[in-house]
């Protein structure tokens, strides 16, 4: 999905603020960039951007409980985790109890996990299992002119315009804020409407029932 670049969005933001006729000399590019970057930072956590949903897979090592995240994985945006038991995907539960940690010497297929500095599983694996983690990828770099927005660029622009107009005391800023909210509702509704199947669907005959320890 090819969204507009930071340079393109900055030029449009400048025009909406009335700076188009002043040329680049009248534009505080750093300030305008900060409005756009802040907009993306504020909007990214609002919901699961479907085009950013990815998964990675880790193969467990015998006795190994800690694993790295994918380079673009925001651990707070992991939505579901499952482990392949040799025949089916088994959903894993989040949270490792003290009781589970007390019996860590009992090795078997991991069924629980924690999202710490590293991804921790429990119990200790007794063999090589494939763990699949679904997550919303973190936004890409957005600081150079040719860097593209990672989420809907119109939403980013409207958010930035609303805040910039407030900063410059331009009275029509609230109108852009209303447009942003309306567009966000549309995007959220569209995202929910595409969720025709859940990875934890109890009717999925190919999904093994969760086990616990």
Phi, psi and omega in degrees: 000120187260098176272165182294156181279166176300319179298318178297316182292323178297317179298317179293319178299318179299319179295318181294335178272357179088015181266000186301325184276350185272347183078176185296336182294333182266008184250129172271089187300321181298319180291317179295320177299321181294325176297317181289318180294319178296323179300312179296319179298322182284326185275331182307316183283356189294324176198173183281106179289112189299327181286350177259358181286129181220175169218154172232165181230139176236137175261125184287151171255148181301122179081355182272126183248346184247135183221148179284159172270161172298153185302327183258015182270124169270110185304332180287347183252019172285126185259328180201153182222137177219158180232140182273118183268009181107344180224325183215163173278130180249118178300139177260146179267143176274138178112121178246118184282164175296326178298318179295321179293331181288340180246030185296344180285346179276106185269133178198192178289128179297141179231355181227160181210163174225148178256087178253205177304327169236164180278118184253139178239158179209144353291179176297135180296142176259359181198184177273114176240150176265123177254128179249129182238120176268137183206162172267117184297143178293151178300149176282177179302139182217059184227343179255156185307322185269001177287132181268149174299146181269340180236178186312118187289331178292321177296316177300315182296314181298319177299314182294319180297314181302315181288321180294320179293325174296317180298317182271007177058044175261127194292340186271014181297324183296328178298319177292325176298320178294320177298320180298315181296320179295317179294321179298319178297320179296316181294321179294318179296319179296319180296316178294322182295337181273354182276073183275349182211133179260141178292347176251021184300120182294344179272359180283107185288347180267002182253120180289151177291145179298145173245161180228172179236000000 
